[in-house]
Amino acid sequence: MRITSTSCICPVLVCLCFVQRCYGAAHHGSIKVTRNQTRHTEGETEVHHRPKRGWVWNQFFVLEEHMGPDPQYVGKLHSNSDKGDGSVKYILTGEGAGTIFIIDDTTGDIHSTKSLDREQKTHYVLHAQAIDRRTNKPLEPESEFIIKVQDINDNAPKFTDGPYIVTVPEMSEMGTSVLQVTATDADDPTYGNSARVVYSILQGQPYFSVDPKTGVIRTALHNMDREAREHYSVVIQAKDMAGQVGGLSGSTTVNITLTDVNDNPPRFPQKHYQLYVPESAQVGSAVGKIKANDADTGSNADMKYTIINGDGAGVFSISTDKETREGILSLKKPLNYEKKKSYTLNIEGANTHLDFRFSHLGPFKDVTMLKIIVGDVDEPPLFTMPSYLMEVYENAKIGTPVGTVTAQDPDTANSLVRYFIDHNTEEDRYFTIDANTGTIKTAKIFDREETPWYNITVAASEIDNPGLVSHVPVGIRILDVNDNPPELAGEYDVVVCENAKPGQVIQTITATDKDNSANGARFHFSLDEGLSLNPNFTLKDNEDNTASILTRRRRYSRTTQDIYYLPILISDGGVPPLSSSSTLTVRVCACERDGRVRTCHAEAFLSSAGLSTGALIAILLCVVILLVFSLAIVVLFITLRRSKKEPLIISEEDVRENVVTYDDEGGGEEDTEAFDITALRNPSAAEELKYRRDVRPEVKPAPRHHPSSSLDSINVQEFIKQRLAEADLDPSVPPYDSLQTYAYEGHRSEAGSISSLDSVTTQSDQDYNYLGDWGPEFKKLAELYGEIESERTT
């Protein structure tokens, strides 16, 4: 089958369409072209002819954007089996078959019914087949071919990222790269020049240029100055068809801004300035401003001002305002028109950020001269001192002079001055001042211990101009006099142990004095000389403003005297010296060996417990009531016992079940009728059998005999166990519990008797302090012997 096409638009394309030969149906999916063979009737010799080869057409071309009224002819399918009689039917399948592309099934002509856009779809893949119209059987295998949409120049170049905003430093070298722009063309870059773009500059010359192939924008002039022109608008055009006539074009705008560099030194508009400053200007206040102009911006225009010389360099200072880049002139010292009426300053303004590439344009600083005129002002009086410190003794009489303040009019008129005290606080009313002389006097009697310091404010004004007032602070210190005697530093709780030894320190005391150190720093301690010598305690002055209380004898007894009173005399070192007497209370307490207090007088515990008299009376009443109640119960019990005696043996004829109650506990050790305890007190009596006399035994136990030689070695514990067993087995034992007392002390101790009956009754000088070392079991004994020794010493 042959496929022909008339869609080629030039002889070259026609040649390209017909160069391919058919190499079989399976080669590249091409259509196989065959010739029919001549067949003879039977009997005739078959003649073979060499078949002609058909041409292979494996692609068609169709122009995009076809706008004609009729369908666009694409090509023609033709099979060698087609004799022109209409027996061959051509079928077209694949992309766009039947919708975009239609075929005449008889002639094989293919047409395009729609306008195609290569930018949307570049080619279509279809399949062609020739079948027998009568039998619908394929005459040849199905062949695949492609219809390509042929491009035309229907798309203009576009700048997808525009418009552009870019910066470049001023004073840049010619040819400095600024920006590269790129335009895209949707046409086929492999076909013709439809997508070949060339760049050109439409606006922005002669300052900038563009590379026609790469689109790189560069500076075209030397030393472009931002201060002359800062913004530029450059229009770049991109044209396809290699820039030829008829090509499509697109454009974009590039906004270029020149950034600043420090290429301009600062300059003062004038070389001489004059400034008026009144002499009343406050120190530290701003008195004027000055500015040097700089055409640069940002950090390139940062400035620093300094005073390089002049007679006012020590009176004025200058600083830089970073926002306004102005020099702020401030006053360092007060001005005085009467002393100096003018000052001259040389002020320099210099850039702080230098660019050494432009140092040849410098120097980047400038100097100007400033003359300052001091203005005369009517000033308030001026005190001779910025503050005053005065002193006065406490207890001074009202009207006592404290000190004098002095102020003068600094102006040439030298007006008279009037003084007064600002009564803003209560302290200002404690003093008066002479309006003419400025002498300050007391208005009350002061106590240094109450308030040692006063602060007042004295004002001075001119008599001719009372509105001009100046103030000065005055501090008044109240001096001390020795008017307070010393006293003990606190309430001392002095304790002395019963087992204290002579010369033992039981307390260290100190004193305080409301006066200052000049009148009370050294204290002297002593016992009251008006009393006789104290036999119990003494006092030692440690000469460091402390004193020690010491014991004078060996032992103290709470039972004899539990509280001692010790009068102490304390004097200071003032002029004249003052003294006071205080009394210390010393309590006697029982202590451990290490000095820790164990117990004191009973009154101390009651007081510490916080029991009132009413609470003690209530406790005593409760105790009395309990005693009376217990006595009543005992009397009732004895009465019931004597009035009622129940028989212990019940008659045998009484067969009823009876409950017999026994509530007789016996008479204890005094009851010798119920139990015979002689045997337990003396094991030697155990050989005699004793019967109970309170019951009638039914069975008499067999008598037990022990040799007399074994009585001395009998074991008391075994004896008691034997008696217990007999009591448990004895049927004559009454059915109530009984208490049996055993008081046998055993044989004589080898250590001998510890009874005090054999001790020496005469008084001895033996020291019983060792009893305290025997432990807590002998504490009471040690206390008793300690009291006896104390009483004997007394």
C-alpha positions in Angstrom: 0.0 0.0 0.0 1.4 3.4 -0.9 0.8 6.5 1.1 1.2 9.8 -0.7 1.1 13.3 0.7 0.7 16.7 -0.9 1.2 18.6 2.3 4.8 19.5 1.7 5.3 23.2 1.3 8.7 23.2 -0.4 10.7 20.9 -2.7 13.0 20.0 0.2 10.1 18.7 2.2 8.8 16.8 -0.8 12.2 15.1 -1.1 12.1 14.2 2.6 8.7 12.7 2.2 9.8 10.3 -0.5 13.3 9.2 0.5 12.3 6.2 2.6 11.9 2.8 1.1 9.8 0.0 2.3 11.8 -2.9 3.9 8.9 -5.0 5.1 5.8 -4.6 7.2 7.7 -5.1 10.5 10.3 -2.4 9.8 9.6 0.7 11.9 5.9 -0.1 11.7 5.8 1.0 8.1 3.3 0.1 5.5 4.4 -2.7 3.1 3.8 -2.0 -0.5 3.3 -5.0 -2.8 2.3 -5.6 -6.4 -0.2 -8.2 -7.5 1.3 -11.4 -9.1 -0.1 -12.7 -12.5 -1.8 -16.0 -12.2 -2.5 -18.3 -15.3 -5.1 -20.8 -15.8 -4.6 -24.4 -15.1 -2.2 -26.1 -17.4 -0.5 -23.0 -18.3 3.0 -22.3 -17.3 3.1 -19.8 -14.3 5.2 -16.8 -15.1 6.9 -15.0 -12.2 7.5 -11.3 -12.5 9.7 -9.4 -10.2 7.4 -7.3 -8.0 7.9 -3.5 -7.8 8.7 -2.0 -4.5 6.4 0.6 -3.0 7.6 3.7 -1.1 7.3 3.8 2.6 5.5 6.8 4.2 5.8 6.7 8.0 4.8 10.4 8.8 2.7 13.2 7.5 2.9 17.0 8.2 0.0 19.3 8.8 0.3 23.0 9.4 -0.9 24.4 12.7 -3.4 27.2 13.0 -5.1 26.5 9.7 -7.9 29.0 9.3 -9.4 27.9 5.8 -13.1 27.1 5.3 -12.3 23.6 4.0 -10.7 20.7 5.8 -6.9 20.7 5.3 -5.6 18.0 3.1 -3.0 15.8 4.9 -2.2 12.9 2.6 -3.4 9.8 0.8 -3.3 6.1 1.5 -3.1 3.7 -1.4 -2.7 -0.1 -1.6 -1.3 -2.0 -4.5 -4.3 -4.2 -4.2 -6.5 -1.3 -5.1 -7.6 -1.6 -8.8 -9.7 1.5 -8.6 -12.9 -0.6 -8.6 -13.8 0.3 -5.0 -13.2 -3.1 -3.6 -10.6 -1.9 -1.2 -11.7 -0.1 1.9 -9.3 2.1 4.0 -9.6 2.3 7.7 -7.9 4.9 10.0 -7.6 4.4 13.8 -5.5 6.0 16.6 -5.2 9.5 18.1 -7.8 11.9 16.6 -9.1 9.4 14.1 -12.7 10.2 13.2 -12.7 13.5 15.1 -9.7 15.5 14.0 -8.6 13.3 11.1 -11.0 11.7 8.6 -10.3 9.4 5.7 -12.1 8.7 2.5 -12.5 4.9 2.8 -12.6 4.5 -1.0 -9.8 6.9 -2.2 -7.7 6.9 1.0 -7.5 10.7 1.2 -6.9 12.0 4.8 -8.1 15.5 5.8 -7.8 17.5 9.0 -11.1 19.0 10.1 -9.8 21.2 13.0 -7.3 23.9 13.5 -4.3 22.4 15.5 -1.9 24.1 17.9 1.6 22.6 18.0 2.2 24.2 21.5 -0.6 22.0 22.8 0.2 18.8 21.0 3.1 18.2 18.6 2.1 15.0 16.9 -0.5 12.3 16.6 0.1 8.5 16.2 -2.4 6.7 13.9 -2.8 3.2 12.3 -3.8 2.5 8.7 -5.3 -0.7 7.2 -6.7 -1.8 3.8 -9.5 -4.5 3.9 -11.6 -6.2 1.3 -14.9 -4.4 1.2 -16.8 -7.6 0.4 -15.2 -10.0 2.9 -13.9 -7.4 5.5 -10.6 -9.3 5.5 -7.4 -7.3 5.7 -5.5 -7.2 2.5 -2.4 -6.0 4.3 -1.2 -5.9 7.9 -2.0 -2.7 9.9 0.7 0.0 9.6 1.5 2.8 12.1 2.4 6.3 11.0 2.7 9.7 12.6 1.1 13.1 11.7 3.3 15.9 12.9 1.9 19.4 13.5 4.2 21.7 11.6 5.2 24.9 13.6 4.6 28.4 12.5 5.8 31.5 14.2 2.7 32.3 16.2 4.2 32.9 19.7 6.1 36.0 20.8 8.9 35.9 23.4 7.9 36.4 27.0 9.7 37.6 30.1 8.2 35.4 32.8 10.0 37.1 35.7 9.6 40.8 34.8 9.4 43.5 35.6 12.7 43.6 37.4 14.0 45.7 40.4 17.8 45.7 40.8 20.5 47.9 42.4 24.1 48.7 41.5 26.6 50.7 43.5 27.2 54.2 42.2 30.6 55.1 40.8 30.9 51.5 39.4 33.3 50.7 36.5 31.9 50.7 33.0 30.7 47.2 32.0 29.7 46.2 35.6 27.1 43.4 35.4 23.7 44.5 36.6 21.3 41.7 35.8 20.6 38.9 33.2 17.1 38.8 31.8 15.7 35.7 29.9 12.8 35.5 27.5 11.1 32.3 26.5 9.4 31.5 23.1 6.8 28.7 22.9 7.5 27.9 19.2 9.5 24.9 18.1 13.2 25.6 18.6 14.2 22.8 16.2 12.3 24.2 13.3 13.5 27.4 11.6 14.1 30.6 13.6 10.7 30.9 15.3 12.2 30.4 18.8 15.6 32.1 18.2 15.5 35.2 20.4 17.7 38.4 20.2 17.8 41.0 23.0 18.0 44.8 22.5 17.6 47.9 24.7 14.7 50.2 23.9 15.1 52.7 26.8 18.0 53.4 29.1 20.8 54.4 26.8 23.5 55.6 27.1 23.7 54.5 30.7 23.2 50.8 30.2 23.6 48.2 27.5 22.4 44.6 27.0 24.1 41.6 25.4 21.9 40.5 22.4 22.5 36.8 22.9 22.7 36.4 26.7 20.5 39.2 27.9 23.1 40.5 30.4 22.6 44.2 31.3 25.7 46.2 32.1 26.7 49.7 32.9 27.7 51.8 29.9 29.1 54.9 31.6 32.0 55.6 34.0 31.3 57.0 37.5 27.6 57.1 37.6 26.8 59.5 40.5 23.9 58.7 42.8 23.8 62.2 44.0 23.2 63.4 40.3 20.6 60.7 39.4 19.5 57.7 41.5 16.8 55.8 39.6 16.8 54.5 36.0 14.1 52.7 34.0 15.5 50.4 31.3 13.2 48.7 28.7 14.6 45.5 27.2 13.1 43.9 24.0 13.3 40.2 23.0 12.5 39.4 19.3 12.3 36.0 17.6 13.2 35.0 14.0 16.7 36.1 15.0 15.6 39.7 15.0 14.6 39.6 11.3 11.7 41.6 9.9 8.4 40.0 10.6 9.5 38.4 13.9 7.4 38.6 17.0 8.8 40.5 20.1 8.1 41.0 23.8 9.6 43.6 26.2 10.1 44.1 30.0 11.1 46.9 32.3 14.1 46.8 34.6 14.1 49.4 37.4 17.7 50.1 38.4 18.7 52.1 41.5 22.2 53.3 42.3 23.2 52.6 45.9 25.2 55.0 47.9 28.9 54.9 48.6 30.9 57.3 50.7 32.2 59.5 47.9 31.2 62.9 49.4 33.0 64.5 52.3 31.0 66.5 54.9 30.9 70.3 54.6 29.8 73.0 57.0 27.6 75.6 55.2 29.4 78.4 56.9 33.0 78.9 58.2 31.9 81.1 61.1 29.0 80.8 63.5 27.8 82.8 66.5 25.7 81.5 69.4 24.1 83.4 72.3 23.9 81.6 75.7 22.6 83.3 78.9 24.6 82.9 82.0 21.7 81.3 83.7 21.9 78.2 81.6 22.0 75.0 83.7 25.1 72.8 83.7 24.4 69.7 81.5 21.8 71.4 79.4 21.9 71.7 75.6 22.6 75.3 74.6 22.9 75.0 70.8 23.1 72.8 67.6 25.4 72.7 64.6 25.4 70.5 61.5 27.7 69.7 58.6 26.0 68.6 55.4 26.8 65.3 53.7 25.3 64.3 50.3 25.6 60.6 51.1 23.0 58.6 52.9 22.9 55.9 55.6 26.1 55.0 57.3 28.1 56.8 54.7 26.7 60.1 56.2 27.4 59.2 59.8 29.2 62.1 61.5 31.2 62.7 64.7 31.7 66.2 66.0 34.6 67.2 68.3 35.9 70.5 69.8 39.5 70.5 68.6 40.6 73.8 70.3 39.4 77.1 71.7 39.2 78.8 75.0 35.8 77.3 75.7 36.8 73.6 75.4 36.7 73.2 79.1 33.3 74.9 79.5 31.4 73.3 76.7 31.1 69.8 75.2 29.6 68.5 72.0 27.9 65.2 71.2 26.4 63.8 68.0 22.7 63.1 67.5 22.6 59.8 65.5 19.2 60.4 64.1 19.6 64.0 62.9 23.4 63.9 62.5 23.6 67.2 64.3 26.2 68.3 66.9 24.6 69.1 70.3 26.5 71.7 72.2 26.1 71.3 76.1 27.3 73.3 79.1 29.9 71.6 81.3 30.5 74.5 83.8 28.4 77.4 84.9 28.7 80.6 83.0 29.4 84.0 84.7 28.8 87.1 82.6 30.7 89.2 85.2 33.9 87.0 84.7 33.9 86.1 81.0 31.6 87.4 78.3 32.5 85.3 75.3 34.1 82.0 74.2 35.5 80.7 70.9 35.3 77.1 69.8 36.7 75.2 66.7 34.4 72.4 65.8 35.3 69.5 63.5 32.8 67.3 61.7 34.2 64.0 60.2 32.7 60.8 58.6 33.0 57.7 60.7 32.8 55.1 57.8 35.4 55.8 55.1 35.8 54.1 51.7 39.5 54.1 50.8 38.6 53.8 47.1 37.5 57.4 47.2 40.1 58.8 49.5 41.3 60.9 46.7 38.1 62.9 47.0 38.8 63.8 50.6 39.6 64.8 53.2 36.3 63.5 54.6 36.0 66.1 57.4 35.5 69.9 57.8 36.1 72.5 60.5 34.2 75.6 61.4 34.6 78.3 64.1 31.8 79.0 66.7 31.8 82.1 68.9 29.6 82.0 72.0 28.3 85.2 73.5 27.4 85.0 77.2 24.3 87.0 78.1 23.9 88.9 81.3 21.0 87.7 83.5 19.7 88.9 86.9 20.7 85.9 89.0 19.5 84.8 92.4 21.9 85.1 95.4 24.7 82.7 95.5 25.7 80.9 98.7 29.3 80.7 99.6 29.1 76.9 100.0 27.1 74.3 98.2 26.0 72.9 101.6 26.5 73.5 105.3 27.2 71.3 108.2 26.6 72.6 111.8 26.7 71.1 115.3 24.9 71.9 118.6 24.9 70.0 121.9 21.8 68.3 123.2 19.9 69.8 126.1 21.1 73.3 124.8 18.7 76.1 125.7 16.2 77.5 123.2 17.8 80.3 121.2 21.3 78.8 121.2 23.2 79.8 118.0 24.0 76.9 115.7 25.8 78.5 112.8 25.6 81.1 110.0 25.0 80.8 106.3 26.1 83.5 103.8 24.9 84.4 100.3 25.7 87.3 97.9 24.2 88.8 94.8 26.5 87.7 91.9 25.3 90.6 89.7 27.1 93.9 89.5 24.2 95.6 91.4 25.1 93.5 94.5 21.7 93.8 96.1 21.0 93.0 99.7 20.0 89.5 100.6 17.2 88.2 102.9 17.3 84.7 104.5 14.5 82.4 105.5 13.9 78.7 106.2 11.6 76.6 104.0 9.1 75.1 106.4 8.3 72.1 104.2 8.9 69.5 107.0 8.4 69.4 110.8 12.2 69.5 111.3 12.3 73.0 109.7 10.2 74.4 112.6 12.8 73.3 115.2 15.1 76.2 114.1 15.0 79.9 113.4 17.2 82.1 111.2 18.0 85.8 111.3 16.7 87.3 108.0 19.6 89.8 107.8 22.6 87.9 109.1 21.7 84.3 108.3 22.4 83.0 111.9 20.5 79.8 112.7 19.3 79.3 116.3 17.5 76.5 118.2 13.8 76.6 118.7 13.5 73.6 121.1 15.6 71.5 123.4 17.0 68.5 121.6 17.7 65.0 122.8 20.4 63.2 120.8 19.2 59.8 121.8 15.8 60.7 120.3 17.0 62.3 117.0 20.7 62.7 116.4 20.5 64.6 113.0 18.3 67.3 111.4 18.2 68.5 107.8 16.8 71.8 106.9 16.7 74.0 103.7 17.7 77.7 103.9 16.6 80.1 101.1 18.0 83.4 100.1 16.4 86.1 97.9 17.3 89.6 96.8 15.4 92.3 98.6 14.9 94.2 95.3 13.7 91.1 93.4 12.2 88.6 95.8 11.3 86.3 93.0 14.9 85.3 92.5 15.5 82.6 95.2 18.3 80.2 95.8 18.4 77.3 98.2 21.1 75.5 100.2 20.9 72.3 102.3 22.0 72.6 105.9 22.7 69.5 108.1 22.7 69.9 111.9 24.3 67.2 114.0 23.2 67.0 117.7 26.3 66.5 119.9 26.1 64.1 122.8 26.4 64.9 126.5 26.6 62.3 129.2 23.0 62.3 130.4 22.2 58.6 130.4 23.6 56.1 133.0 24.6 52.7 131.8 22.3 49.7 132.4 22.4 45.9 131.9 22.2 44.8 128.3 19.2 42.6 129.0 17.3 40.4 131.5 19.7 37.7 132.6 18.5 34.3 133.8 21.4 33.3 136.1 21.5 29.7 137.3 23.9 28.2 139.8 24.2 24.4 140.1 23.9 22.7 143.6 27.2 21.0 143.0 29.1 24.2 141.9 32.6 24.7 143.0 34.2 27.8 144.4 35.5 30.3 141.8 33.2 28.9 139.1 31.9 31.4 136.5 28.1 31.1 136.3 27.3 34.2 134.1 28.9 36.9 132.0 27.1 40.2 131.9 27.5 43.3 129.8 26.0 46.8 129.8 24.6 49.4 127.3 24.6 53.2 127.3 22.3 55.4 125.2 25.1 57.9 125.0 27.7 57.7 122.2 31.1 56.1 122.7 32.7 59.3 123.9 30.5 59.2 127.0 29.9 55.6 127.6 32.4 53.4 125.8 34.1 52.1 129.0 32.0 50.5 131.7 33.0 49.6 135.3 31.3 46.8 137.2 31.3 46.2 141.0 29.1 44.9 143.7 27.1 47.4 145.7 29.6 48.7 148.3 26.7 49.6 150.7 26.2 46.0 151.5 28.3 43.6 153.6 30.6 41.1 151.9 28.5 38.6 149.9 29.5 35.0 151.2 27.9 33.3 148.2 29.0 35.2 145.0 31.5 37.7 143.8 32.0 39.8 140.7 35.0 40.2 138.5 35.4 43.2 136.0 36.9 41.8 132.8 37.9 45.4 131.7 36.3 44.8 128.2 32.9 46.1 129.1 31.9 42.7 130.5 31.9 41.2 134.0 31.8 37.7 135.3 29.7 36.3 138.2 31.6 33.7 140.3 30.7 31.4 143.1 32.4 31.8 146.5 31.6 28.4 148.2 31.4 24.8 147.2 27.7 23.7 147.3 24.2 25.2 147.2 21.0 23.6 148.3 17.6 24.3 146.9 15.9 23.1 150.1 17.8 25.7 152.1 17.6 28.6 149.7 16.6 28.4 146.0 17.0 32.1 145.0 19.7 34.7 145.7 19.7 38.4 144.8 22.9 40.1 143.8 23.0 43.9 143.5 25.5 45.2 140.9 26.8 48.8 140.4 27.6 49.9 136.8 29.3 53.2 135.9 30.4 54.8 132.6 33.5 56.8 131.6 31.8 60.0 130.8 32.4 63.4 132.2 30.9 63.5 134.8 30.6 59.7 135.1 27.1 58.3 135.7 26.2 55.0 137.3 23.2 52.8 138.0 22.4 49.8 140.2 20.8 46.6 139.0 19.9 43.4 140.8 20.6 40.0 139.4 18.4 37.0 140.4 20.3 33.8 140.8 18.4 30.5 140.9 19.7 27.3 142.5 19.1 24.2 140.3 20.2 20.6 140.1 22.5 20.0 137.3 24.2 17.1 135.4 27.9 16.6 135.7 28.4 18.4 132.4 26.6 21.5 133.8 23.2 21.0 132.1 20.3 22.0 134.3 18.2 19.0 135.3 15.6 20.5 137.6 15.1 23.7 139.6 12.7 24.7 142.4 9.1 23.4 142.0 7.8 26.9 141.7 9.7 27.3 138.5 8.1 24.3 136.9 4.6 25.5 138.0 5.3 28.9 136.6 6.7 27.5 133.3 3.7 25.2 133.0 1.5 28.3 133.2 -0.9 26.9 136.0 -2.9 29.5 137.8 -4.1 29.5 141.4 -7.6 28.5 140.3 -6.2 25.5 138.4 -4.2 24.3 141.4 -7.3 24.5 143.7 -9.3 22.5 141.2 -6.7 19.8 141.0 -6.6 19.6 144.9 -10.4 19.3 145.0 -10.3 16.4 142.6 -7.7 14.6 144.7 -9.8 15.1 147.9 -12.9 13.8 146.2 -11.1 10.7 144.9 -9.8 10.0 148.4 -13.2 10.4 150.0 -14.8 8.1 147.4 -12.1 5.4 147.9 -12.6 5.6 151.7 -16.3 5.1 151.3 -15.8 2.0 149.1 -13.4 0.5 151.7 -15.9 1.1 154.5 -18.8 -0.4 152.5 -16.7 -3.5 151.7 -15.8 -4.1 155.3 -19.4 -3.7 156.4 -20.7 -6.2 153.9 -18.0 -8.7 154.8 -18.8 -8.6 158.5 -22.6 -8.7 158.1 -22.7 -11.7 155.7 -20.9 -15.1 156.2 -21.7 -17.9 153.8 -20.9 -21.5 154.7 -18.0 -22.9 152.6 -19.3 -26.5 152.7 -22.7 -27.3 151.1 -24.9 -30.1 152.5 -24.7 -33.4 150.7 -28.5 -33.7 150.8 -29.0 -30.5 148.7 -28.8 -31.9 145.2 -29.8 -28.7 143.5 -27.3 -26.9 141.4 -26.0 -24.0 143.4 -23.6 -21.1 142.4 -21.4 -20.2 145.4 -19.7 -16.8 145.2 -16.4 -16.3 147.0 -15.3 -12.7 147.4 -13.0 -13.1 150.4 -9.4 -12.3 149.4 -8.0 -13.0 152.8 -6.1 -10.8 155.1 -2.8 -10.7 153.4 0.3 -11.3 155.4 -1.5 -10.5 158.6 -4.0 -13.3 158.0 -2.2 -16.2 159.8 -5.4 -18.2 160.1 -5.8 -18.9 156.3 -2.2 -19.9 155.5 0.8 -21.0 157.4 3.7 -19.2 155.8 6.2 -20.0 158.5 7.5 -22.9 156.4 8.3 -20.5 153.6 10.0 -18.0 155.9 12.2 -20.7 157.4 12.8 -23.8 155.3 13.7 -25.7 158.5 10.1 -25.8 159.4 9.1 -27.6 156.2 9.5 -31.0 157.9 6.3 -30.4 160.0 3.1 -31.1 158.1 0.7 -28.3 158.5 -3.0 -28.7 157.6 -5.3 -25.9 156.5 -7.5 -24.7 159.3 -10.2 -22.9 157.1 -11.5 -26.1 155.5 -12.2 -29.7 156.5 -10.0 -32.0 154.4 -11.5 -35.3 153.2 -8.2 -37.0 152.4 -5.1 -36.5 154.5 -1.9 -36.5 152.5 0.8 -38.8 153.4 3.4 -37.3 155.7 6.8 -36.4 154.2 10.0 -36.8 156.2 13.3 -35.2 155.3 16.6 -35.8 157.0 17.7 -33.0 159.1 21.0 -33.0 157.4 19.5 -32.0 154.1 17.5 -29.0 155.5 20.5 -26.7 155.3 21.1 -27.5 151.6 17.5 -27.4 150.4 16.9 -25.3 147.3 14.2 -22.7 148.0 13.1 -22.6 144.3 12.5 -26.3 144.3 10.7 -26.0 147.7 8.4 -23.4 146.2 7.6 -25.5 143.1 6.9 -28.5 145.4 4.4 -26.4 147.5 2.8 -25.2 144.3 2.3 -28.7 143.0 0.8 -29.8 146.3 -1.6 -26.8 146.3 -2.8 -27.8 142.8 -3.4 -31.4 143.7 -4.8 -30.9 147.2 -8.6 -31.5 147.0 -9.2 -29.5 150.2 -8.0 -26.3 148.5 -10.9 -23.8 148.4 -12.3 -23.0 144.9 -11.2 -19.3 145.0 -7.9 -17.7 144.1 -5.6 -17.2 147.0 -2.4 -15.1 147.4 0.5 -16.8 149.1 3.4 -14.6 150.1 7.0 -15.9 150.3 9.5 -13.7 152.1 12.4 -16.0 152.5 15.6 -14.0 151.9 18.0 -17.0 151.6 21.3 -17.5 153.4 23.6 -14.8 154.7 25.3 -12.8 151.9 29.1 -13.1 151.7 29.4 -9.4 151.3 27.9 -8.7 154.6 25.1 -6.4 155.6 24.5 -3.1 153.7 22.1 -1.8 156.4 22.8 1.7 157.8 22.2 0.4 161.3 25.8 -0.8 161.6 27.3 2.4 160.0 29.2 4.9 162.1 26.8 7.5 163.4 29.4 10.2 163.9 29.9 12.9 161.2 32.8 12.4 159.0 34.7 14.6 156.5 34.3 12.0 153.7 33.7 13.6 150.2 30.6 12.0 148.7 31.1 13.5 145.2 32.0 10.0 143.9 28.4 9.0 144.2 27.6 11.1 141.2 29.9 8.8 139.1 27.9 5.7 139.9 25.1 6.3 137.4 21.5 7.4 137.5 20.6 4.8 140.1 22.5 6.8 142.7 21.5 10.3 141.7 19.0 10.7 144.6 21.6 9.3 147.1 24.2 11.8 145.7 21.7 14.7 146.1 20.9 13.7 149.7 24.5 13.5 150.8 25.2 16.7 148.9 22.5 18.5 150.9 23.9 17.1 154.2 27.4 18.3 153.3 26.0 21.8 152.3 24.1 22.1 155.6 27.1 21.1 157.6 29.3 23.7 155.7 26.7 26.4 156.4 
